[in-house]
């Protein structure tokens, strides 16, 4: 036991001498192992303060042996997600003194490895290749929701990685943006904070965002018009939440306008009113007139069934 304690002390002294960890950093509920800092995580959302003085890549900081029960890590207005046993997203570097939130599928433990000389080298490719376009500037807020976009297309042509952008809006106010980096691009949506004046007009509980694309090759913005974003993507007002948005598209609408807002319903009507879309009758015919009779049998329309023909002479459905 004494040998183990001495090993921990020697590691701590070594790390302090090379300036890797901060002697000031409080790490409540965190223990020092012989290979780094051990964090015990509960199921759900956990707060983590990066304990080292030197930044390092996320892949180096958390070994793949520990990621089985991890889902998301978010911080600094960025996020990453576990997909195919690796981190994908804009958060690729952990930085000194920064606070991060890790979401787990069940209680687990992870070790934050000490930085190595190799992990100090942060590739330029990990950084954004350009600044956000003018329409896509926004302020940070403590209330953040990340939409993980799997596919993004303009007129069936995929966005260009490292060039095009996705912006999130609450009405006319930009509340988040991210440069397209391929499958599982995390697009942040910031919420209103009464203590931050620059977040006036940002998302509040129940607000549903809209999205725009910036096509860098044409220096042009496009309104995303498919899918129709519904209440399932409404802002919750929580400090940190995540959802998967499988597809965002700018399509030519039924009037021939790219990014237009006219939609063709199942009966061939082209308009902007989603509330008047035709419905399928009980026979599955869009705009059909079949209905259920007193016995619950689909009648009329294309059914060739006579209304209430299943009643007996006493007026009982399916009587004998």
C-alpha positions, 0 to 999 in steps of 0.5 A: 500500500505504501509503495502504491502511495509513493507511486502516486506522489512521485507521479504528481511531483513529476507532473507538477515539475513539468507544468502539466497539471495545475497545483491550484485545480480543485478536483472534487470526487476525482482520484489520481491513478498511476496513469492519470486522473480517474473520474467516476461518472454517473448515468446521464450528464456529468461535469468535468474540469480538465485537470492539466496545464497542457491542452491535448487531443480528445482521442489522447485524453480519453483512451478508447478502453473507456468510451463504451458507455460515453455518448457526448462530451460538450464544452466551449460551445462545441461538442463531440459524439461517439460514433463507430467507436470514435469521437466525431464533432467539433470538440477535438481538443481539451483545454486548460481549466475548461469545464466539460459535460459528459453524457453517459448511457450508464454509470462508468469510470474514465481516466484522463491521461496526462498529455504527452509530447505527441498530444501537445501537437494540435493539428491545424486541421482540427481548427476551423479553416475559415471564420463564420460568414457574416450572417452566422455570428452569434454569442455563447450562452450557458443554455445550449442544444446541439443538433447532430446533422448526419446529412446536408444537401443543396439540390441533392448536392452534399455540402462541401466539408471545411467550406460550407456552413450551417446556421441555426436561427430563432426567427431572424436571429442567428443562435448558432453555427458550425462549419460543415465537417461531414457526418455528425456535424454538431450545430449549436443552438444557444438559449436566452440568458437574462444576464447576457444582453447579447442573447436577447432574442435567442431560444427559449423553452418551446421555440423551434429553430430553423436552419440556413446553409451558406454555400461558400462556392457561390457566397450565397445563403439558402433556407433549409426547407426539408424536413419540416422541423417540428416540436420534437426539436423544440428548445428545452431550456436545459443547460445542455441537450443533444439530438440527432437530425438525420437530414437537412436539405435545400430542395426545389419546391413545387413552384420551382424555387430552390429553398422555397416554402411551397409544399406538395401534399399527397393530393397534388395541391401546392401551397404554403398551408400545411394545415389543409393537407388532404388526409387518407380515408379508411381505405388508405386513399388520399383525399378519399371519401370512404368512412367507417359505418356503424359496425366499424367497417370501411364503407363508400368511396372505393370500397364497394361495401354497402353501409351497415350491411353487416347488421342483422334484422335486429340492427345488431352488427354481425348478429346471427 
